[in-house]
Amino acid sequence: MFATGQHVGVAVSGGADSVCLLHILVELAPRWNLHLAVLHLDHQLRGEESSADSRFVEELARTLGLPFCHRRIDVARLAGERGDNLEQTARNARREFFLDCMKTRPLDRVATGHTRSDQAETVLFRFLRGAGTAGLAGIRPVTAEGFVRPLIGVNRHEIVEYLAGRGITWREDSSNTSPDFARNRIRRELLPMLEREWNPAIAETLVHTADWAFEEEAYWAEEVERLARGCLEDAPPAILMSTERLTALPPAAGRRLVRRAIERVKGNLLGIDFGHVSAVLALAGQPQGHGRLQVPGVDVYRSFDWLRLAPPGMDSLENRNFRVPAPVPGSVLVPGTKMVMVLQLIDNNRTTEEPDSRYNEWVNCLDWDRVSGVLELRNWRPGDQYRPVGSGEPEKVKLLFQQARIPLWERRNWPVITRGDQIVWSRRFGAAAEVAATRESRVVLKIQETSA
């Protein structure tokens, strides 16, 4: 949890757990040359009682000769603005405060007073809410952000004994007895009932469940990362998944891969449950065709052999159509994408090489004498049609999409080049037969796609 010489913020509410943590770290700090600071967030939920807690913690820090970092937040007002419950808002506020302290002081670690008893309550709470293995892993002893829980192996009654035996005082939070909070009902009603009527060692069983789930998740974290490299494709802000690869995986791996994709798009897994993941897998498992569903914070789209997971609203019709000049010679960025179309004029009489040996895609070459004039780049639109090289008659671009199995979301900004109302070139499908370059063409207009 700690390395020699680190700067550590100790989160202290004034309650028994955090006060115990602070005193223990003060005693242990010389062993590793730790530099401690006291962090305290006033949630302003209990009026004068909250203010008294703040004064208590500030005085404790002064007595111990430690820096004191304090912030006041109206959590009730914030919960109303965010449309969230008080408990979740308070947790988020503490996390934001700690992360800010880590950046500004700066701190290497933030130690919080979570205990073995908290672990048992957390596992039961998450199980009742339908959490999978990741949720049942409970409170991590060490997180990637730098939060550490030195007391995670200590029971609450041991903490009280430690403080009482040394004459150390602490503050009691009156809200801990309120039945309005789910955590309190679990701690004061449900766990005692389960211990009394079902399993006297229920708390220990729940902690063992967390240990087991934590090790399982440690294994799966590496395995899912390996799978993600082969199955997930970045298309910011979206993620693409091959339905063939996804459905070929064992269900346990498939579920975790879907969760990873959702997390990468959304930034977290809040509100995502077993039913949401199962719905995504069912969409991927359909024999063919298109489909769409939404899970909290993510729009999931199926087209041909692909799933696209994207933030909601990514496909807004606002500014859907575009039409811009296509300079010859020159280049033009396809609006809404990172594609750049490069238009280059080549004198076909200056070389004796065969065209196919000079151009990677001869189909993307136009006869400039037949197409010269003002060209424009625009997106494909319903009803568009033209006659590509090799076709006997005009074909609808939509049919070409279907034949080439182009996913629906890729079509939105699909570029075509026009002369007046006539399409003379389309991405992938190439030049119109009427203006396509041949060996006899004097000057060739070559069209290439690059990335911005």
TAWOWO-V576639 format. One record per helix or strand of 2 or more residues. SS is the DSSP state (A for helix, B for strand). FROM is the first residue (numbers start at 1). TO is the last residue. If there is no record, write none. Layout:
# TAWOWO-V576639
ss=(SS & SS)
from=(FROM & FROM)
to=(TO & TO)
This chain:
# TAWOWO-V576639
ss=(B & A & B & A & B & A & A & B & A & A & B & A & A & A & A & B & B & A & A & A & B & B & B & B & B & B & A & A & B & A & B & B & B & A & A & B & B & B & A & B)
from=(7 & 16 & 35 & 48 & 67 & 75 & 86 & 109 & 116 & 133 & 147 & 156 & 174 & 182 & 202 & 232 & 238 & 243 & 251 & 274 & 290 & 298 & 306 & 323 & 330 & 339 & 355 & 362 & 365 & 368 & 376 & 385 & 395 & 397 & 408 & 415 & 422 & 430 & 433 & 443)
to=(11 & 32 & 42 & 64 & 72 & 82 & 105 & 111 & 128 & 136 & 148 & 165 & 177 & 197 & 231 & 235 & 242 & 248 & 266 & 284 & 295 & 303 & 310 & 325 & 333 & 347 & 358 & 364 & 367 & 371 & 379 & 386 & 396 & 404 & 411 & 419 & 426 & 432 & 435 & 451)
